[in-house]
Amino acid sequence: MSTNNSNHLVNPQARDAMDRFKMEAASEVGVNLKEGYNGELTSRQAGSIGGQMVKKMIEAYENGMK
């Protein structure tokens, strides 16, 4: 399955897991996310969430290599 939108996850389970992961990362950096659209976030807040997600993915990868 493919899609034209590169940000669209086709598998509903993958989408749910990514949403949980995003909420967890937001909580860890002190950003209050709500379900659905969060267009009121500042660039700094959105970047903090994305950065935390990347940090956690790198840590998981490094732990998997041990």
C-alpha positions as CSV (number, residue, x, y, z in Angstrom):
1,M,0.0,0.0,0.0
2,S,1.2,3.5,-0.8
3,T,0.0,7.0,-0.5
4,N,0.8,10.4,-2.1
5,N,1.2,12.0,1.3
6,S,4.6,11.0,2.8
7,N,3.3,11.9,6.3
8,H,0.4,9.5,6.2
9,L,0.9,6.2,7.9
10,V,-1.2,3.5,6.1
11,N,-1.2,0.9,8.9
12,P,-3.6,2.0,11.6
13,Q,-1.5,0.2,14.3
14,A,1.6,2.1,13.2
15,R,-0.4,5.3,13.4
16,D,-1.6,4.6,16.9
17,A,1.9,3.6,18.0
18,M,3.3,6.8,16.6
19,D,0.6,8.9,18.2
20,R,1.4,7.3,21.6
21,F,5.1,7.8,21.1
22,K,4.5,11.5,20.2
23,M,2.3,12.1,23.3
24,E,5.0,10.4,25.5
25,A,7.8,12.6,24.0
26,A,5.6,15.7,24.4
27,S,5.0,14.9,28.0
28,E,8.7,14.4,28.7
29,V,9.5,17.9,27.4
30,G,6.6,19.6,29.1
31,V,4.5,20.3,26.0
32,N,0.7,19.7,26.5
33,L,-0.5,18.0,23.3
34,K,-4.2,17.2,22.7
35,E,-5.7,14.6,20.4
36,G,-6.0,15.8,16.8
37,Y,-4.8,19.1,15.4
38,N,-2.2,21.0,17.5
39,G,-1.7,24.0,15.2
40,E,-1.3,26.4,18.1
41,L,2.1,24.9,19.0
42,T,5.1,27.2,18.6
43,S,7.9,26.1,16.4
44,R,10.0,25.7,19.5
45,Q,7.5,23.3,21.1
46,A,7.1,21.2,18.0
47,G,10.8,21.0,17.6
48,S,11.2,20.0,21.2
49,I,8.8,17.1,20.6
50,G,10.5,16.0,17.4
51,G,13.9,16.2,19.0
52,Q,12.8,14.1,21.9
53,M,11.4,11.5,19.6
54,V,14.7,11.3,17.6
55,K,16.7,11.1,20.9
56,K,14.5,8.2,22.1
57,M,14.8,6.4,18.7
58,I,18.6,6.7,18.8
59,E,18.7,5.4,22.4
60,A,16.5,2.5,21.4
61,Y,18.8,1.7,18.4
62,E,21.9,1.9,20.5
63,N,20.4,-0.3,23.2
64,G,19.4,-2.8,20.5
65,M,23.0,-3.0,19.3
66,K,24.4,-4.1,22.7
